[in-house]
Amino acid sequence: MTIWDQVLARLREGMPAEDFHRWFGATAYASDSGDQITVWVPSEAIRRHLDNNYQEAIARALEEHGRAYTHVRLVVTGFEDDEDDETR
């Protein structure tokens, strides 16, 4: 189980299942360098929403797992942006 899995388990406890699925369901653990965890997110809109609304909750969950000084870096994968490609 990754640290991101542990954070997600903690966040899941404190929110409605629909909200959890909407905002965290498509996130994916990418890497952990000790002081930074990289997490893939499907779109810029979701990245912004997580950053603006869940940053403190994520930090609290990390602190509960002994990772108070770990930063979460949310990286947009862009796979939802394929629909906007108008080069065809």
N, CA, C and O atoms as a GROMACS GRO file, in nm:
protein
  352
    1MET      N    1   0.085  -0.118   0.000
    1MET     CA    2   0.000   0.000   0.000
    1MET      C    3   0.089   0.125   0.000
    1MET      O    4   0.179   0.138   0.084
    2THR      N    5   0.064   0.215  -0.094
    2THR     CA    6   0.144   0.338  -0.102
    2THR      C    7   0.094   0.441  -0.002
    2THR      O    8  -0.014   0.426   0.056
    3ILE      N    9   0.173   0.544   0.018
    3ILE     CA   10   0.130   0.653   0.107
    3ILE      C   11   0.006   0.720   0.048
    3ILE      O   12  -0.080   0.765   0.124
    4TRP      N   13  -0.005   0.728  -0.084
    4TRP     CA   14  -0.123   0.789  -0.145
    4TRP      C   15  -0.247   0.703  -0.116
    4TRP      O   16  -0.355   0.758  -0.091
    5ASP      N   17  -0.233   0.571  -0.119
    5ASP     CA   18  -0.344   0.483  -0.082
    5ASP      C   19  -0.388   0.511   0.062
    5ASP      O   20  -0.508   0.513   0.091
    6GLN      N   21  -0.293   0.533   0.150
    6GLN     CA   22  -0.324   0.561   0.290
    6GLN      C   23  -0.394   0.696   0.304
    6GLN      O   24  -0.489   0.710   0.381
    7VAL      N   25  -0.347   0.796   0.228
    7VAL     CA   26  -0.413   0.927   0.229
    7VAL      C   27  -0.555   0.915   0.177
    7VAL      O   28  -0.648   0.971   0.236
    8LEU      N   29  -0.573   0.842   0.068
    8LEU     CA   30  -0.707   0.825   0.011
    8LEU      C   31  -0.801   0.755   0.108
    8LEU      O   32  -0.918   0.792   0.120
    9ALA      N   33  -0.751   0.655   0.178
    9ALA     CA   34  -0.834   0.584   0.276
    9ALA      C   35  -0.881   0.680   0.385
    9ALA      O   36  -0.996   0.674   0.428
   10ARG      N   37  -0.792   0.766   0.429
   10ARG     CA   38  -0.827   0.864   0.533
   10ARG      C   39  -0.928   0.966   0.480
   10ARG      O   40  -1.024   0.998   0.550
   11LEU      N   41  -0.907   1.016   0.359
   11LEU     CA   42  -0.998   1.114   0.301
   11LEU      C   43  -1.136   1.055   0.277
   11LEU      O   44  -1.238   1.121   0.298
   12ARG      N   45  -1.139   0.929   0.234
   12ARG     CA   46  -1.266   0.860   0.205
   12ARG      C   47  -1.356   0.859   0.328
   12ARG      O   48  -1.479   0.868   0.316
   13GLU      N   49  -1.296   0.847   0.447
   13GLU     CA   50  -1.374   0.842   0.571
   13GLU      C   51  -1.450   0.972   0.597
   13GLU      O   52  -1.555   0.970   0.661
   14GLY      N   53  -1.398   1.083   0.549
   14GLY     CA   54  -1.454   1.212   0.586
   14GLY      C   55  -1.539   1.280   0.481
   14GLY      O   56  -1.569   1.399   0.494
   15MET      N   57  -1.579   1.208   0.376
   15MET     CA   58  -1.660   1.273   0.273
   15MET      C   59  -1.759   1.176   0.210
   15MET      O   60  -1.740   1.054   0.216
   16PRO      N   61  -1.864   1.230   0.150
   16PRO     CA   62  -1.960   1.144   0.082
   16PRO      C   63  -1.892   1.064  -0.030
   16PRO      O   64  -1.801   1.114  -0.096
   17ALA      N   65  -1.937   0.941  -0.050
   17ALA     CA   66  -1.875   0.853  -0.150
   17ALA      C   67  -1.877   0.915  -0.289
   17ALA      O   68  -1.781   0.900  -0.365
   18GLU      N   69  -1.985   0.985  -0.323
   18GLU     CA   70  -1.995   1.047  -0.456
   18GLU      C   71  -1.887   1.153  -0.476
   18GLU      O   72  -1.825   1.160  -0.582
   19ASP      N   73  -1.865   1.236  -0.374
   19ASP     CA   74  -1.761   1.339  -0.382
   19ASP      C   75  -1.623   1.275  -0.392
   19ASP      O   76  -1.539   1.318  -0.472
   20PHE      N   77  -1.601   1.174  -0.311
   20PHE     CA   78  -1.470   1.108  -0.315
   20PHE      C   79  -1.445   1.052  -0.455
   20PHE      O   80  -1.337   1.071  -0.511
   21HIS      N   81  -1.542   0.984  -0.510
   21HIS     CA   82  -1.525   0.925  -0.643
   21HIS      C   83  -1.502   1.034  -0.748
   21HIS      O   84  -1.416   1.019  -0.835
   22ARG      N   85  -1.579   1.142  -0.741
   22ARG     CA   86  -1.567   1.251  -0.840
   22ARG      C   87  -1.428   1.312  -0.839
   22ARG      O   88  -1.369   1.333  -0.945
   23TRP      N   89  -1.376   1.341  -0.720
   23TRP     CA   90  -1.251   1.417  -0.713
   23TRP      C   91  -1.126   1.331  -0.701
   23TRP      O   92  -1.020   1.371  -0.747
   24PHE      N   93  -1.136   1.215  -0.640
   24PHE     CA   94  -1.017   1.133  -0.616
   24PHE      C   95  -1.016   1.002  -0.692
   24PHE      O   96  -0.914   0.934  -0.698
   25GLY      N   97  -1.129   0.964  -0.751
   25GLY     CA   98  -1.142   0.833  -0.815
   25GLY      C   99  -1.045   0.808  -0.929
   25GLY      O  100  -1.003   0.695  -0.952
   26ALA      N  101  -1.009   0.914  -1.002
   26ALA     CA  102  -0.920   0.897  -1.117
   26ALA      C  103  -0.776   0.938  -1.088
   26ALA      O  104  -0.695   0.947  -1.180
   27THR      N  105  -0.744   0.963  -0.960
   27THR     CA  106  -0.605   0.995  -0.928
   27THR      C  107  -0.524   0.867  -0.924
   27THR      O  108  -0.577   0.759  -0.899
   28ALA      N  109  -0.395   0.881  -0.949
   28ALA     CA  110  -0.309   0.762  -0.949
   28ALA      C  111  -0.172   0.800  -0.892
   28ALA      O  112  -0.113   0.901  -0.930
   29TYR      N  113  -0.124   0.718  -0.802
   29TYR     CA  114   0.009   0.735  -0.743
   29TYR      C  115   0.114   0.720  -0.852
   29TYR      O  116   0.109   0.626  -0.931
   30ALA      N  117   0.209   0.813  -0.856
   30ALA     CA  118   0.317   0.807  -0.954
   30ALA      C  119   0.451   0.776  -0.888
   30ALA      O  120   0.521   0.684  -0.930
   31SER      N  121   0.487   0.853  -0.782
   31SER     CA  122   0.616   0.829  -0.717
   31SER      C  123   0.621   0.895  -0.580
   31SER      O  124   0.537   0.979  -0.546
   32ASP      N  125   0.721   0.854  -0.502
   32ASP     CA  126   0.742   0.907  -0.368
   32ASP      C  127   0.892   0.922  -0.348
   32ASP      O  128   0.965   0.823  -0.340
   33SER      N  129   0.938   1.047  -0.339
   33SER     CA  130   1.080   1.072  -0.320
   33SER      C  131   1.114   1.101  -0.175
   33SER      O  132   1.227   1.142  -0.144
   34GLY      N  133   1.019   1.080  -0.086
   34GLY     CA  134   1.043   1.106   0.056
   34GLY      C  135   0.981   1.237   0.099
   34GLY      O  136   0.896   1.240   0.188
   35ASP      N  137   1.024   1.348   0.037
   35ASP     CA  138   0.968   1.478   0.073
   35ASP      C  139   0.861   1.523  -0.026
   35ASP      O  140   0.797   1.626  -0.007
   36GLN      N  141   0.841   1.445  -0.134
   36GLN     CA  142   0.739   1.479  -0.232
   36GLN      C  143   0.675   1.353  -0.289
   36GLN      O  144   0.743   1.258  -0.329
   37ILE      N  145   0.542   1.354  -0.292
   37ILE     CA  146   0.467   1.247  -0.357
   37ILE      C  147   0.410   1.305  -0.485
   37ILE      O  148   0.350   1.412  -0.483
   38THR      N  149   0.427   1.236  -0.595
   38THR     CA  150   0.369   1.279  -0.722
   38THR      C  151   0.246   1.194  -0.749
   38THR      O  152   0.250   1.071  -0.741
   39VAL      N  153   0.136   1.262  -0.782
   39VAL     CA  154   0.008   1.196  -0.808
   39VAL      C  155  -0.044   1.245  -0.943
   39VAL      O  156  -0.047   1.365  -0.970
   40TRP      N  157  -0.084   1.150  -1.027
   40TRP     CA  158  -0.144   1.184  -1.157
   40TRP      C  159  -0.290   1.219  -1.136
   40TRP      O  160  -0.361   1.152  -1.061
   41VAL      N  161  -0.336   1.324  -1.203
   41VAL     CA  162  -0.478   1.360  -1.205
   41VAL      C  163  -0.520   1.376  -1.351
   41VAL      O  164  -0.437   1.410  -1.435
   42PRO      N  165  -0.648   1.351  -1.382
   42PRO     CA  166  -0.690   1.346  -1.522
   42PRO      C  167  -0.707   1.480  -1.593
   42PRO      O  168  -0.704   1.485  -1.716
   43SER      N  169  -0.726   1.589  -1.518
   43SER     CA  170  -0.751   1.717  -1.585
   43SER      C  171  -0.703   1.833  -1.498
   43SER      O  172  -0.685   1.819  -1.377
   44GLU      N  173  -0.683   1.947  -1.563
   44GLU     CA  174  -0.645   2.068  -1.491
   44GLU      C  175  -0.756   2.112  -1.396
   44GLU      O  176  -0.728   2.161  -1.287
   45ALA      N  177  -0.881   2.094  -1.436
   45ALA     CA  178  -0.994   2.132  -1.349
   45ALA      C  179  -0.991   2.052  -1.219
   45ALA      O  180  -1.013   2.108  -1.112
   46ILE      N  181  -0.966   1.924  -1.227
   46ILE     CA  182  -0.959   1.841  -1.106
   46ILE      C  183  -0.836   1.880  -1.024
   46ILE      O  184  -0.844   1.887  -0.901
   47ARG      N  185  -0.723   1.904  -1.089
   47ARG     CA  186  -0.603   1.946  -1.016
   47ARG      C  187  -0.631   2.074  -0.937
   47ARG      O  188  -0.597   2.082  -0.818
   48ARG      N  189  -0.692   2.172  -1.001
   48ARG     CA  190  -0.723   2.298  -0.933
   48ARG      C  191  -0.820   2.276  -0.817
   48ARG      O  192  -0.802   2.332  -0.709
   49HIS      N  193  -0.922   2.194  -0.839
   49HIS     CA  194  -1.021   2.170  -0.734
   49HIS      C  195  -0.955   2.102  -0.612
   49HIS      O  196  -0.980   2.142  -0.498
   50LEU      N  197  -0.873   2.002  -0.637
   50LEU     CA  198  -0.805   1.935  -0.526
   50LEU      C  199  -0.713   2.032  -0.453
   50LEU      O  200  -0.709   2.034  -0.330
   51ASP      N  201  -0.640   2.111  -0.529
   51ASP     CA  202  -0.547   2.206  -0.471
   51ASP      C  203  -0.620   2.312  -0.387
   51ASP      O  204  -0.575   2.348  -0.279
   52ASN      N  205  -0.732   2.360  -0.438
   52ASN     CA  206  -0.807   2.467  -0.370
   52ASN      C  207  -0.894   2.418  -0.255
   52ASN      O  208  -0.919   2.493  -0.160
   53ASN      N  209  -0.940   2.293  -0.260
   53ASN     CA  210  -1.038   2.248  -0.163
   53ASN      C  211  -0.993   2.136  -0.070
   53ASN      O  212  -1.053   2.115   0.036
   54TYR      N  213  -0.889   2.064  -0.107
   54TYR     CA  214  -0.850   1.947  -0.027
   54TYR      C  215  -0.705   1.950   0.021
   54TYR      O  216  -0.658   1.854   0.082
   55GLN      N  217  -0.635   2.057  -0.007
   55GLN     CA  218  -0.494   2.065   0.030
   55GLN      C  219  -0.474   2.044   0.181
   55GLN      O  220  -0.384   1.970   0.222
   56GLU      N  221  -0.556   2.108   0.264
   56GLU     CA  222  -0.541   2.093   0.409
   56GLU      C  223  -0.575   1.952   0.455
   56GLU      O  224  -0.506   1.897   0.541
   57ALA      N  225  -0.679   1.893   0.399
   57ALA     CA  226  -0.717   1.757   0.437
   57ALA      C  227  -0.608   1.658   0.398
   57ALA      O  228  -0.579   1.564   0.473
   58ILE      N  229  -0.548   1.677   0.281
   58ILE     CA  230  -0.438   1.591   0.236
   58ILE      C  231  -0.320   1.606   0.332
   58ILE      O  232  -0.258   1.507   0.371
   59ALA      N  233  -0.289   1.730   0.370
   59ALA     CA  234  -0.178   1.756   0.462
   59ALA      C  235  -0.203   1.690   0.598
   59ALA      O  236  -0.111   1.634   0.657
   60ARG      N  237  -0.327   1.697   0.647
   60ARG     CA  238  -0.360   1.633   0.775
   60ARG      C  239  -0.344   1.481   0.766
   60ARG      O  240  -0.291   1.418   0.857
   61ALA      N  241  -0.390   1.424   0.655
   61ALA     CA  242  -0.378   1.279   0.637
   61ALA      C  243  -0.231   1.238   0.632
   61ALA      O  244  -0.193   1.136   0.690
   62LEU      N  245  -0.149   1.316   0.564
   62LEU     CA  246  -0.005   1.286   0.559
   62LEU      C  247   0.056   1.295   0.699
   62LEU      O  248   0.137   1.210   0.737
   63GLU      N  249   0.017   1.397   0.775
   63GLU     CA  250   0.070   1.413   0.910
   63GLU      C  251   0.033   1.294   0.998
   63GLU      O  252   0.114   1.248   1.078
   64GLU      N  253  -0.090   1.244   0.981
   64GLU     CA  254  -0.134   1.127   1.060
   64GLU      C  255  -0.051   1.003   1.028
   64GLU      O  256  -0.043   0.911   1.110
   65HIS      N  257   0.010   1.001   0.911
   65HIS     CA  258   0.094   0.887   0.871
   65HIS      C  259   0.242   0.918   0.885
   65HIS      O  260   0.326   0.851   0.824
   66GLY      N  261   0.274   1.021   0.965
   66GLY     CA  262   0.413   1.053   0.992
   66GLY      C  263   0.486   1.122   0.879
   66GLY      O  264   0.608   1.120   0.873
   67ARG      N  265   0.410   1.184   0.789
   67ARG     CA  266   0.470   1.250   0.672
   67ARG      C  267   0.432   1.398   0.668
   67ARG      O  268   0.394   1.450   0.563
   68ALA      N  269   0.442   1.466   0.781
   68ALA     CA  270   0.399   1.605   0.792
   68ALA      C  271   0.471   1.699   0.697
   68ALA      O  272   0.414   1.801   0.657
   69TYR      N  273   0.592   1.667   0.660
   69TYR     CA  274   0.670   1.758   0.576
   69TYR      C  275   0.675   1.712   0.431
   69TYR      O  276   0.763   1.754   0.355
   70THR      N  277   0.584   1.626   0.393
   70THR     CA  278   0.578   1.576   0.256
   70THR      C  279   0.481   1.660   0.174
   70THR      O  280   0.369   1.686   0.216
   71HIS      N  281   0.525   1.702   0.057
   71HIS     CA  282   0.443   1.780  -0.035
   71HIS      C  283   0.383   1.687  -0.139
   71HIS      O  284   0.450   1.595  -0.186
   72VAL      N  285   0.256   1.710  -0.175
   72VAL     CA  286   0.192   1.634  -0.281
   72VAL      C  287   0.192   1.719  -0.408
   72VAL      O  288   0.138   1.829  -0.410
   73ARG      N  289   0.252   1.666  -0.511
   73ARG     CA  290   0.258   1.733  -0.641
   73ARG      C  291   0.155   1.666  -0.731
   73ARG      O  292   0.166   1.548  -0.762
   74LEU      N  293   0.055   1.743  -0.774
   74LEU     CA  294  -0.050   1.693  -0.860
   74LEU      C  295  -0.012   1.724  -1.006
   74LEU      O  296   0.007   1.840  -1.041
   75VAL      N  297  -0.001   1.621  -1.088
   75VAL     CA  298   0.041   1.637  -1.226
   75VAL      C  299  -0.072   1.592  -1.318
   75VAL      O  300  -0.124   1.481  -1.305
   76VAL      N  301  -0.110   1.680  -1.410
   76VAL     CA  302  -0.218   1.649  -1.503
   76VAL      C  303  -0.166   1.556  -1.612
   76VAL      O  304  -0.066   1.584  -1.678
   77THR      N  305  -0.237   1.444  -1.630
   77THR     CA  306  -0.198   1.348  -1.734
   77THR      C  307  -0.248   1.389  -1.870
   77THR      O  308  -0.187   1.357  -1.972
   78GLY      N  309  -0.360   1.460  -1.873
   78GLY     CA  310  -0.413   1.510  -1.999
   78GLY      C  311  -0.499   1.414  -2.077
   78GLY      O  312  -0.541   1.447  -2.187
   79PHE      N  313  -0.527   1.294  -2.023
   79PHE     CA  314  -0.602   1.200  -2.104
   79PHE      C  315  -0.746   1.243  -2.127
   79PHE      O  316  -0.809   1.195  -2.221
   80GLU      N  317  -0.802   1.331  -2.044
   80GLU     CA  318  -0.936   1.383  -2.070
   80GLU      C  319  -0.935   1.493  -2.175
   80GLU      O  320  -1.039   1.523  -2.234
   81ASP      N  321  -0.819   1.552  -2.200
   81ASP     CA  322  -0.807   1.661  -2.297
   81ASP      C  323  -0.813   1.610  -2.440
   81ASP      O  324  -0.826   1.692  -2.532
   82ASP      N  325  -0.803   1.481  -2.463
   82ASP     CA  326  -0.805   1.426  -2.598
   82ASP      C  327  -0.932   1.465  -2.673
   82ASP      O  328  -0.929   1.480  -2.796
   83GLU      N  329  -1.041   1.482  -2.602
   83GLU     CA  330  -1.167   1.520  -2.664
   83GLU      C  331  -1.159   1.658  -2.725
   83GLU      O  332  -1.233   1.689  -2.819
   84ASP      N  333  -1.072   1.742  -2.674
   84ASP     CA  334  -1.062   1.881  -2.720
   84ASP      C  335  -0.966   1.896  -2.838
   84ASP      O  336  -0.949   2.007  -2.888
   85ASP      N  337  -0.906   1.789  -2.882
   85ASP     CA  338  -0.810   1.795  -2.990
   85ASP      C  339  -0.883   1.816  -3.122
   85ASP      O  340  -0.954   1.728  -3.169
   86GLU      N  341  -0.865   1.936  -3.180
   86GLU     CA  342  -0.936   1.969  -3.303
   86GLU      C  343  -0.846   1.966  -3.424
   86GLU      O  344  -0.870   2.038  -3.521
   87THR      N  345  -0.741   1.884  -3.422
   87THR     CA  346  -0.649   1.878  -3.535
   87THR      C  347  -0.700   1.788  -3.646
   87THR      O  348  -0.638   1.781  -3.753
   88ARG      N  349  -0.810   1.719  -3.624
   88ARG     CA  350  -0.864   1.628  -3.726
   88ARG      C  351  -0.956   1.700  -3.820
   88ARG      O  352  -1.010   1.639  -3.912
   0.00000   0.00000   0.00000
